[in-house]
Amino acid sequence: MNPTEFAAAQWTRATGAGVDPHEYQRITDGLTSVADWGPAFLRTGQSYLQRAEDAGSVRSAGEYLLVAARWFHLATLAPYAEAQRAAAAADHALSRALTLLEPGARRVSGEGFTGWLRGPANPPGTVVVVPGLDSAKEEFLDLVSALLARGLAVFAMDGPGQGVLAATTTFVPDYEWVVGRAIDALGAARIGLVGLSLGGYFAARAAAFEPRVAAVATVSGPSRLDWEELPQPVREIMARRAGGTDAAHEFAQHVDLAALAPRIAAPLLVVDGGRDVIPGVANGESLARLAPHGSYLSVPHGDHLLGNARPDWLPHLSDHLTHTLMGAPA
């Protein structure tokens, strides 16, 4: 894939993550190969670190750091030697930003997870945001903001093989243990889960096993994977995150929610994009159908992660979690 095609493929994901579309266009127009992607995005993130240093107020510095975190995360989407440096930089920039902007935010880490708990001290519910194949806690800041605005607390996390933990850990199929340990550490009474992309599988699986989950939603989550049909780039990413091709193959065989869906007792919202068609990936319609309290929202023009259709699903998903966790409309 040439850099123009790669940039086009990542367009709505990048803008959905909150970077300026005009800046994205300027940066990607200057790429001569996909190998230039990581270094160019890393430099962009570093330029925002400098802006934060030069800022005239604490708020401006914090806002620049949030932008830096986004660019550093996006630098990891194409393979290159310093991808883990970029993931660490994203984690550090987010940490610095929240320290400045939200003194009440708290870093929470444990075996197989790390992230930031944000929001009120005594919330009516706490939502755990679970990333996917190559996403991380820095990618879904707008989703977190939407949930915070409704009065919920939010814990955006990296799990095994994800984000800043990708350097030292690999994917695990039994993600319910990761979520369970996170819930223990959070000490929250009412828990919601949102899983995005492969995180949709992780969240749905966790909800099937973890009785403390009171609400769950998935966005572009697979209900099943067929390793032999998956595109080569997807298999390569999974191999990097799972610890090798054989491990990725074995992991993919676990991704099948048909038997687990009937065990999901919590109200479940499944969101899919109609244009999100990936060979070897079955979308979430069957998950919604088989879950006892499942509902399905398909956005015909939506692509993967529906970055091109945010008004068509983000308010609905936020209301679903808020209504279920609070017991009243938002």
C-alpha positions as CSV (number, residue, x, y, z in Angstrom):
1,M,0.0,0.0,0.0
2,N,1.4,3.4,-0.9
3,P,1.3,6.3,1.6
4,T,-1.7,8.0,-0.1
5,E,-3.8,4.9,0.2
6,F,-2.7,4.3,3.8
7,A,-3.5,7.8,4.8
8,A,-6.9,7.6,3.1
9,A,-7.6,4.3,5.0
10,Q,-6.7,5.9,8.3
11,W,-8.5,9.2,7.6
12,T,-11.7,8.8,9.6
13,R,-10.0,6.9,12.4
14,A,-7.5,9.8,12.8
15,T,-10.0,12.5,12.7
16,G,-12.4,10.5,14.9
17,A,-9.5,10.4,17.4
18,G,-9.6,14.2,17.5
19,V,-6.7,15.4,15.4
20,D,-7.1,18.4,13.2
21,P,-8.1,17.2,9.7
22,H,-6.2,20.0,7.9
23,E,-3.0,19.2,9.8
24,Y,-3.5,15.5,9.1
25,Q,-3.8,16.3,5.4
26,R,-0.6,18.5,5.4
27,I,1.4,15.8,7.2
28,T,0.3,12.9,5.1
29,D,0.6,14.8,1.8
30,G,4.3,15.0,2.6
31,L,4.9,11.2,3.0
32,T,6.9,9.4,0.4
33,S,6.3,5.9,1.8
34,V,4.4,4.2,4.6
35,A,7.7,3.9,6.5
36,D,7.7,7.7,6.9
37,W,4.4,7.6,8.8
38,G,5.7,6.9,12.2
39,P,8.5,9.4,12.2
40,A,6.3,12.2,10.8
41,F,3.6,11.7,13.4
42,L,6.2,11.4,16.1
43,R,7.7,14.7,15.1
44,T,4.2,16.3,15.1
45,G,3.6,15.1,18.6
46,Q,6.9,16.5,19.7
47,S,6.0,19.9,18.2
48,Y,2.9,19.9,20.5
49,L,5.1,19.1,23.5
50,Q,7.1,22.2,22.7
51,R,3.9,24.2,22.4
52,A,2.9,23.0,25.8
53,E,6.3,24.2,27.2
54,D,5.8,27.6,25.6
55,A,2.1,27.9,26.6
56,G,0.9,31.0,28.5
57,S,-1.4,29.1,30.8
58,V,-1.8,25.8,32.5
59,R,-5.0,25.1,30.5
60,S,-3.3,25.7,27.2
61,A,-0.4,23.5,28.2
62,G,-2.7,20.7,29.1
63,E,-4.7,21.0,25.9
64,Y,-1.5,20.9,23.8
65,L,-0.4,17.8,25.7
66,L,-3.7,16.1,24.9
67,V,-3.2,16.8,21.2
68,A,0.4,15.5,21.5
69,A,-0.9,12.2,23.0
70,R,-3.2,11.8,20.0
71,W,-0.4,12.3,17.5
72,F,1.9,10.0,19.4
73,H,-0.7,7.2,19.4
74,L,-1.4,7.6,15.7
75,A,2.3,7.2,15.1
76,T,2.0,3.6,16.2
77,L,-0.5,2.6,13.5
78,A,2.2,1.9,10.9
79,P,5.0,-0.5,11.9
80,Y,8.4,1.2,12.5
81,A,11.3,0.7,14.8
82,E,10.3,3.4,17.3
83,A,6.6,2.5,17.7
84,Q,7.0,1.6,21.3
85,R,8.8,4.9,21.9
86,A,5.7,6.6,20.4
87,A,3.3,4.6,22.6
88,A,5.3,5.6,25.7
89,A,5.3,9.2,24.6
90,A,1.5,9.1,24.2
91,D,1.1,7.6,27.7
92,H,3.4,10.3,29.2
93,A,1.7,13.2,27.4
94,L,-1.7,12.0,28.5
95,S,-0.4,11.7,32.1
96,R,1.0,15.2,32.1
97,A,-2.2,16.6,30.5
98,L,-4.5,15.1,33.1
99,T,-2.2,16.1,35.9
100,L,-2.5,19.7,34.8
101,L,-6.2,19.7,33.7
102,E,-7.8,17.3,36.1
103,P,-6.0,17.2,39.5
104,G,-8.6,14.6,40.7
105,A,-7.8,12.2,37.9
106,R,-6.0,9.0,39.2
107,R,-3.7,6.6,37.6
108,V,-4.8,3.0,38.3
109,S,-2.6,0.1,37.4
110,G,-2.5,-3.6,38.2
111,E,-1.5,-7.0,36.7
112,G,-2.2,-6.7,32.9
113,F,-3.8,-3.2,32.9
114,T,-3.1,0.5,33.4
115,G,-5.1,3.6,32.8
116,W,-6.7,6.8,34.1
117,L,-9.8,7.1,36.2
118,R,-11.5,10.4,35.6
119,G,-14.8,12.0,36.8
120,P,-16.6,12.6,40.0
121,A,-15.5,11.0,43.3
122,N,-18.8,9.3,44.0
123,P,-20.3,8.6,40.6
124,P,-23.6,6.8,39.9
125,G,-21.5,4.5,37.6
126,T,-18.0,3.9,36.2
127,V,-17.4,3.1,32.6
128,V,-14.3,1.1,31.6
129,V,-13.2,1.8,28.0
130,V,-11.5,-1.1,26.4
131,P,-9.3,-0.6,23.3
132,G,-8.7,-3.1,20.5
133,L,-6.2,-4.5,18.1
134,D,-3.9,-1.5,17.7
135,S,-5.8,1.2,19.6
136,A,-5.0,2.5,23.1
137,K,-6.5,4.7,25.8
138,E,-5.3,7.8,24.0
139,E,-7.4,7.2,21.0
140,F,-10.9,7.5,22.5
141,L,-10.7,10.8,24.4
142,D,-13.8,12.2,22.8
143,L,-15.8,9.1,23.9
144,V,-14.5,9.6,27.4
145,S,-15.5,13.3,27.3
146,A,-19.0,12.4,26.2
147,L,-19.4,10.0,29.2
148,L,-17.8,12.4,31.7
149,A,-20.3,15.1,30.5
150,R,-23.1,12.9,31.6
151,G,-21.9,12.6,35.1
152,L,-20.2,9.2,34.9
153,A,-16.7,8.3,35.9
154,V,-14.5,6.8,33.2
155,F,-11.5,4.5,33.3
156,A,-9.8,4.4,29.9
157,M,-7.3,1.6,30.0
158,D,-4.6,-0.3,28.1
159,G,-4.7,-4.1,28.6
160,P,-2.2,-6.9,27.7
161,G,-0.6,-6.2,24.3
162,Q,-2.2,-2.7,24.0
163,G,-0.9,0.8,24.2
164,V,2.0,1.4,26.6
165,L,1.8,-2.3,27.7
166,A,2.4,-3.7,24.2
167,A,6.2,-3.5,24.8
168,T,6.0,-5.9,27.7
169,T,2.8,-8.0,27.3
170,T,0.8,-9.9,24.7
171,F,-2.9,-10.4,24.0
172,V,-4.8,-12.8,26.3
173,P,-8.1,-14.4,25.2
174,D,-9.6,-14.5,28.7
175,Y,-9.8,-10.7,29.0
176,E,-12.5,-11.1,31.7
177,W,-9.7,-11.6,34.2
178,V,-8.1,-8.3,33.2
179,V,-11.5,-6.5,33.6
180,G,-12.1,-8.2,36.9
181,R,-8.8,-7.1,38.3
182,A,-9.5,-3.5,37.0
183,I,-12.9,-3.5,38.7
184,D,-11.3,-4.7,41.9
185,A,-8.7,-1.9,41.8
186,L,-11.4,0.8,40.9
187,G,-13.6,-0.2,43.8
188,A,-16.7,0.9,41.8
189,A,-20.2,-0.4,42.6
190,R,-21.8,-0.1,39.1
191,I,-19.7,-0.8,36.1
192,G,-20.3,-0.2,32.4
193,L,-18.0,-1.5,29.6
194,V,-17.4,0.0,26.2
195,G,-15.2,-2.0,23.8
196,L,-14.0,-0.7,20.5
197,S,-12.9,-2.8,17.5
198,L,-11.3,-6.0,18.9
199,G,-12.1,-4.4,22.3
200,G,-15.7,-5.1,21.5
201,Y,-14.9,-8.8,21.8
202,F,-13.0,-8.3,25.0
203,A,-15.8,-6.3,26.5
204,A,-18.6,-8.7,25.5
205,R,-16.6,-11.7,26.7
206,A,-15.9,-9.9,30.0
207,A,-19.6,-9.1,30.4
208,A,-20.5,-12.8,29.9
209,F,-18.3,-13.8,32.9
210,E,-18.2,-10.8,35.2
211,P,-21.4,-10.3,37.2
212,R,-20.4,-6.8,38.3
213,V,-20.9,-5.4,34.7
214,A,-24.3,-3.6,34.7
215,A,-24.1,-2.2,31.1
216,V,-22.1,-2.9,28.0
217,A,-21.6,-1.5,24.5
218,T,-19.5,-2.5,21.6
219,V,-18.4,-0.4,18.6
220,S,-17.2,-2.2,15.4
221,G,-16.5,-5.3,17.5
222,P,-16.2,-8.8,15.9
223,S,-18.4,-11.6,17.0
224,R,-16.1,-14.1,15.3
225,L,-12.7,-14.2,13.5
226,D,-11.6,-16.5,10.7
227,W,-7.8,-16.5,10.6
228,E,-7.5,-17.9,7.1
229,E,-9.7,-15.1,5.6
230,L,-8.2,-12.2,7.6
231,P,-6.3,-9.7,5.4
232,Q,-2.5,-10.0,5.7
233,P,-2.0,-6.6,7.3
234,V,-4.5,-7.5,10.1
235,R,-2.7,-10.8,10.7
236,E,0.6,-9.1,10.9
237,I,-0.7,-6.6,13.5
238,M,-2.2,-9.4,15.5
239,A,1.1,-11.4,15.3
240,R,3.0,-8.4,16.8
241,R,0.5,-8.0,19.6
242,A,0.0,-11.7,20.4
243,G,3.6,-12.7,20.4
244,G,4.1,-14.3,17.0
245,T,2.1,-15.8,14.1
246,D,1.3,-19.1,15.9
247,A,0.1,-17.3,19.0
248,A,-2.0,-14.9,16.9
249,H,-3.6,-17.9,15.0
250,E,-4.5,-19.5,18.3
251,F,-5.8,-16.2,19.7
252,A,-8.1,-15.7,16.7
253,Q,-9.6,-19.1,17.2
254,H,-10.9,-18.0,20.6
255,V,-12.7,-15.0,19.1
256,D,-16.2,-16.4,18.8
257,L,-19.0,-15.1,20.9
258,A,-21.8,-17.4,19.8
259,A,-21.7,-19.6,22.9
260,L,-21.0,-16.6,25.3
261,A,-23.6,-14.1,24.1
262,P,-26.6,-15.8,25.9
263,R,-24.6,-15.4,29.2
264,I,-24.5,-11.6,28.9
265,A,-27.1,-10.5,31.5
266,A,-26.4,-6.8,31.3
267,P,-28.2,-4.6,28.7
268,L,-26.0,-4.6,25.6
269,L,-25.8,-2.1,22.7
270,V,-24.0,-3.3,19.6
271,V,-22.9,-0.6,17.1
272,D,-21.7,-1.4,13.6
273,G,-20.9,0.5,10.5
274,G,-22.5,-0.7,7.3
275,R,-19.3,0.0,5.3
276,D,-17.2,-1.8,7.8
277,V,-16.5,-5.0,5.8
278,I,-13.3,-6.9,6.6
279,P,-12.7,-10.4,5.2
280,G,-12.7,-12.9,8.1
281,V,-14.5,-10.6,10.5
282,A,-18.1,-11.3,11.4
283,N,-19.8,-8.1,12.7
284,G,-21.8,-7.8,15.9
285,E,-25.3,-8.4,14.6
286,S,-25.4,-12.0,15.8
287,L,-24.0,-10.9,19.2
288,A,-26.9,-8.5,19.7
289,R,-29.4,-11.1,18.5
290,L,-28.2,-13.8,20.9
291,A,-27.7,-11.7,24.0
292,P,-30.8,-11.7,26.2
293,H,-30.9,-7.9,26.4
294,G,-29.1,-7.0,23.2
295,S,-30.0,-4.1,20.9
296,Y,-28.4,-3.4,17.5
297,L,-27.5,-0.1,15.9
298,S,-26.3,-0.3,12.3
299,V,-25.2,3.0,10.7
300,P,-25.3,2.3,6.9
301,H,-22.6,4.9,6.0
302,G,-20.4,4.1,9.0
303,D,-16.9,2.7,8.5
304,H,-14.7,0.9,11.0
305,L,-15.0,2.7,14.4
306,L,-17.5,5.0,12.7
307,G,-15.2,8.0,12.8
308,N,-17.2,9.3,9.8
309,A,-20.5,9.0,11.6
310,R,-20.0,10.1,15.2
311,P,-23.4,12.0,15.6
312,D,-25.2,8.8,14.5
313,W,-24.0,6.7,17.4
314,L,-22.0,8.4,20.1
315,P,-24.9,10.2,21.8
316,H,-27.0,7.1,21.6
317,L,-24.2,4.9,23.1
318,S,-23.6,7.5,25.8
319,D,-27.3,7.6,26.7
320,H,-27.5,3.8,26.7
321,L,-24.8,3.6,29.3
322,T,-26.0,6.6,31.3
323,H,-29.6,5.4,31.4
324,T,-28.6,1.9,32.4
325,L,-26.1,2.9,35.1
326,M,-28.1,5.8,36.5
327,G,-31.6,4.2,36.1
328,A,-33.0,7.4,34.5
329,P,-32.6,9.2,31.1
330,A,-29.6,11.4,30.7
